């Protein structure tokens, strides 16, 4: 198994969410997360919360944690820039667990030059804010990586992100 067509990695992520008790999944609609969002929305044991901006996800996940539930935030790499202040402020001041699953743009095969700057900045920005960040480029590594990072998030009350590489997702074609 080496690419996204051979392994249903969104279903694997959904399975990990179920195994680790994720009950709330906040998301900004994104083609890269489409199947995972569909799975979460169809799951009666999860609440899929659509957002109008990524920074709203910080409040949703802080509220989930205060209410005793685990959550995850799904977003595209360009959205990371929209929530830098919320990530820095809430995760430090409130010290709540934050798990982010970020579909990357601006990497391998990118056809939209507007996506490249934030795509390059995501990992160093998140690391500067104190998050542990790891990237996945192979479908058969998704489940174990998400499981390890999600587990770390909730056992250590820390902020962590998994970046789903454009090699995994496939580059969007622009004509």
N, C-alpha and C positions, 0 to 999 in steps of 0.2 A: 504494500500500500504506500503510494508515494504522492498522490495528488488528490484534490478534492473530488474528482469524479469517481474514485475508487472506494471512498470511505465517507459515510454520512456523518461528518464531524459535527454539524449542528445537532443532530440527534444524540451524539456522544456528549456534547456540552449539556444538553437538556437532562440527560441521564445523570450526569455529575451534579447538576443543580438539585435534582430530586434526592440523590443519595446523601447530599450534604445539607439538606433542609432549607434550601433557598425557597422562600415563599413570595418574595416580591422582586420583580424584574422591571426596572425602569429603562426606558429606551427612547431614543429619537429615531424615527423611521429611517432605515438604511438598507439598501439592497444587499449589502454584505451580511447583514444579520437577519434578512428576511425569513429564512426557514426557521431559525431559532426563535424569532419573535412569534411566528405562527404556532410553533410547538408550545411555547409558554402561554400564549393566549388561549389555546385549546385545552390546557391543563387546568382542571377544576381545583387543584390544590395550590395553584400559583395565581398571583395577581400580576398581570402585565400592565404597567402604567406608562401610557404614552406621554411624552414630554414635548413641550414646544421649544425648549432650549436645554442643552446638556447640563447647565448649572442647576436647574431644578432637580436633577437627579441626586445632588448632594443632600438636599433637604428631604427628599423621599427616602433615601437610604438611611439618613440619620433618624428619621421618624420610625422607620421599620425597626432599626436597632433598639430605639427607646421603647418600642412596643414589644420587644422580645422576638422579633423575626429577623431572619437573614435575608439579604438582598444582593442584587447584582445590577450594575449599570452597563448598558450596551450603548456604544457610540462609535462614530467614525473618527478617524484621526483629526480631521479638521475641527471637530467639536471640542477637542481637548483644550484648544486655545480659548474657547468660550467659557471655560469653567476654572481657569487657573486660580483665581482669587478664592473661589468657593472651596476648591480642593485644599489650598494652602491654609485657609482660615479654619474651616470646619474640622478637618482631620487633625489639625494641631490643637485647636482650642477645645474641641469636644472629645478628641481621642476615640473616635468610633471606627469600627472596621469598615473599610471601603474596598470593594472588589470591582474593578473596571475591566471590561472586555472590549477592546478597541480594534475595529477593522481599519487596516492601514490603507492610506492612499499616498501618492507621491513617491512610491518606491518603484520596484521592478516593473517595467513596461508602462509606466504612467503616461497618459496622453494629454492630460490637462495640466498645464504649467502652474495654475493657481493652487494645485494640491501639493506641489513639491516642497515649498518652504515649511509648512506645518508638518508634513510627513517626515521631514528630516529632524524637526525639533521635538517631536513627541517624546521619545525616550529620554533625551537629556533633560527636558523640562520636567517631566514627571519624577525623574531621579533627583533633580535639584529640590523638588518639593518634598522629598523624603519617601517616595513610593519605591517599592521593589518592583522591577519591571523585567519581564521576559518576553521574548518573541517566539512565535511558532510559524514555521514555513512549510511543514510537512503534515498532512492530514493525520497520519498515524501517531503524531506526537501531541495532538490537540487534547485528547481526553486526559492523559496523564499529567500534562502541564496545567490544564485548568483545575484538575482535582488537587494537585499539590499547592497551587497558588491560592485557590479558594479555601482550602483547609488551613493554610498559613494565615490567611486573613482573619478567620474567625477563631483560631486557637491563640493567636497572639494579639488580637485587636489592633491590627495594623492595616495600612493602606497598600494595596498591591494592584498591578495591572498586567494583563496578558495582551500582547499585541498580536493580532492575527495578520500575518504578512500578506502583502499583495501577491506573492507567489502562491500562497494557499488559496486566496480568493479569486485570483485571475484579474488581469488588468481590464479596465473598461475601455472599449474602443470609441474613439472620437473621430468623426470624419469632417 
